[in-house]
Amino acid sequence: MRIFLAGATGVLGIRLLPLLIAAGHEVAGTTRSAARTAPIAAAGAEPVVVDVYDAAALAAAVAGFHPDLVLHQLTDLPDAAADLPASAAANDRMRTEGTANLVAAAGQARVMAQSIAWTPAGRAAVIAGHERAVLEAGGVVLRYGQLYGPGTYYEAEPPAHPRIHVDEAAARTAALLAAPSGIVLLTEVS
C-alpha cells in the first residue's frame, strides 16, 4: 500500500514509519522543516517538506505520491503540557483547516485521522467537526487515549484513563490500515 503519512516526525508518526516500512508499505512522510527530513529518510520513507496550510502545495505533494491512504497524524501541540491551554487555538486550526486541506488533497485515497478519546473543556465542537469531516469522506477516525511513554507529556508515569502507551498506539494503528470507515477507540482497558 502507498501511504502518505502527514506528521511523520511527530510522537506517533516517528514510531509509525518503521512499522509501515517493515510491513512492506511505500511511505511518504511529511514534515514542515527540511531540517527534519533525516529521520524520515533513515526509516526508509520518502521525505516530503510541506505545510498543511498551503493547500495547493499539499494537494500537489499528495497527488505526486499517488497514495492509497492518507494517514493524518498532525497536531499542533506545545512541548510542555503546561502550555496546552495557550496553544488550543493552534491545535483547533490543525483539526479544522489542516484536516480540511488533507481531506481535499486525498482525492480518491482513503483517509485515516488521529483524534482523541476525551473532550477537553471548550473543544467539543472542533473535535466533532474534525471527526465529521473525516467520516464524511468515508474515512477512519482513530480516537487515541492520552499518550504516555518516551517523548510524550507523561514519560515517567501514565496519566488517568483514557490512555495508551505511545508504542502500543503506533502498533495498533499500523494494524488498522484496512479498517472500514468509522470510529476506532485506541485505549488501554481500565
C-alpha positions in Angstrom: 0.0 0.0 0.0 1.1 3.6 -0.7 0.7 5.7 2.4 1.0 9.4 2.7 1.9 10.0 6.4 1.1 13.6 7.4 3.0 14.3 10.6 5.8 11.8 10.2 8.1 13.4 12.7 5.5 13.7 15.5 5.4 11.4 18.5 3.2 8.8 16.8 4.4 9.4 13.2 8.1 8.7 14.0 7.0 5.4 15.5 4.7 4.5 12.7 7.3 5.0 9.9 9.4 1.9 10.7 6.3 -0.2 11.3 4.8 0.7 8.0 8.1 0.2 6.1 8.7 -3.2 7.8 5.2 -4.2 6.7 6.2 -3.5 3.1 4.3 -0.3 2.5 5.7 2.6 0.4 5.5 5.7 2.6 5.9 9.4 2.0 6.3 11.2 5.3 5.7 14.9 5.8 7.4 17.5 7.9 7.3 21.3 7.8 11.0 21.6 8.0 13.8 20.5 5.7 16.0 20.1 8.8 13.7 17.3 10.0 13.8 15.1 6.9 16.7 12.8 8.0 14.7 10.6 10.4 12.1 10.1 7.6 14.7 9.1 5.1 16.5 6.9 7.7 13.3 5.0 8.3 13.1 4.2 4.5 10.3 6.6 3.6 10.3 9.5 1.1 10.5 12.8 3.0 8.1 15.5 1.9 8.5 19.0 3.1 5.1 20.7 3.0 2.9 22.9 5.2 -0.6 21.6 5.6 -1.9 25.1 5.5 -0.6 25.6 2.0 -3.5 23.8 0.3 -2.1 24.0 -3.2 1.4 22.6 -2.2 -0.2 19.9 -0.1 -2.5 18.8 -3.0 0.5 18.7 -5.3 2.5 16.7 -2.9 -0.3 14.1 -2.3 -1.1 13.9 -6.0 2.5 13.4 -6.8 2.8 10.4 -4.5 -0.5 8.7 -5.6 -1.3 7.2 -2.2 -3.9 4.6 -1.4 -4.2 6.0 2.1 -3.6 9.5 3.7 -2.7 8.9 7.3 -3.3 12.2 9.3 -1.2 12.3 12.4 -0.8 16.0 12.5 -1.2 18.1 15.7 0.0 21.5 16.8 0.8 20.9 20.4 3.4 22.6 22.6 6.4 20.9 24.0 5.2 21.3 27.6 1.8 20.2 28.9 1.5 23.4 30.9 1.3 25.3 27.6 -1.7 23.4 26.3 -4.3 26.0 27.2 -2.4 28.7 25.4 -2.0 26.6 22.3 -5.6 25.4 22.0 -6.3 27.7 19.1 -3.4 26.4 17.1 -4.4 22.8 17.6 -8.0 23.7 16.7 -6.8 25.2 13.5 -5.0 21.9 12.7 -8.2 20.0 13.4 -10.3 22.3 11.2 -8.2 23.8 8.3 -5.5 21.2 8.4 -8.0 18.4 8.2 -10.0 20.1 5.5 -6.9 20.5 3.4 -5.8 16.9 3.9 -9.2 15.5 3.1 -9.4 17.7 -0.1 -5.8 16.7 -1.1 -6.5 13.0 -0.6 -8.7 12.8 -3.7 -9.6 9.1 -4.2 -7.3 7.9 -1.4 -8.8 6.7 1.9 -8.3 9.0 4.9 -7.4 7.8 8.4 -7.1 10.6 11.0 -5.9 11.0 14.6 -8.4 12.2 17.2 -8.7 11.9 21.0 -10.8 9.7 23.3 -11.7 12.5 25.7 -13.1 16.0 25.3 -11.0 18.9 26.7 -13.2 21.8 28.0 -14.3 24.1 25.2 -13.1 21.8 22.4 -16.1 19.6 21.8 -17.3 21.4 18.6 -13.9 21.5 17.0 -13.3 17.8 17.7 -16.7 16.8 16.4 -16.2 18.9 13.3 -12.8 17.3 12.7 -14.2 13.8 13.0 -17.3 14.6 10.9 -15.0 15.8 8.0 -13.1 12.5 8.1 -16.2 10.4 8.3 -18.0 12.3 5.6 -15.0 11.5 3.3 -15.5 7.8 4.1 -12.5 7.8 6.4 -11.5 6.3 9.7 -11.2 8.3 12.9 -8.6 7.0 15.4 -9.6 8.1 18.9 -6.4 7.8 21.0 -6.3 7.8 24.8 -3.8 10.1 26.4 -0.4 9.0 25.1 2.3 8.1 27.6 5.9 6.9 27.3 9.1 8.4 25.7 8.5 11.8 24.0 5.1 12.4 25.5 3.8 14.6 28.3 3.7 11.5 30.5 7.2 10.0 30.2 7.6 8.8 33.7 4.1 8.0 34.9 0.9 7.1 33.0 -2.0 9.6 33.0 -5.5 8.9 34.1 -7.7 6.9 31.7 -8.4 7.0 28.8 -4.8 6.4 28.0 -2.5 4.3 25.8 1.3 3.8 25.6 2.6 5.6 22.6 4.3 2.4 21.2 1.1 0.4 21.6 -0.8 3.2 19.8 1.5 3.1 16.9 1.4 -0.7 16.6 -2.4 -0.8 16.8 -2.6 2.0 14.2 -0.4 0.1 11.8 -2.7 -3.0 12.2 -5.8 -0.9 11.3 -4.9 0.3 7.8 -7.7 -1.7 6.2 -10.3 -0.8 8.8 -13.7 0.2 7.4 -15.0 3.8 7.7 -16.0 4.6 11.3 -14.5 5.4 14.7 -11.9 3.2 16.4 -11.1 3.7 20.0 -7.4 3.1 20.9 -7.1 3.0 24.7 -6.0 0.6 27.4 -8.6 -1.3 29.2 -9.1 0.4 32.6 
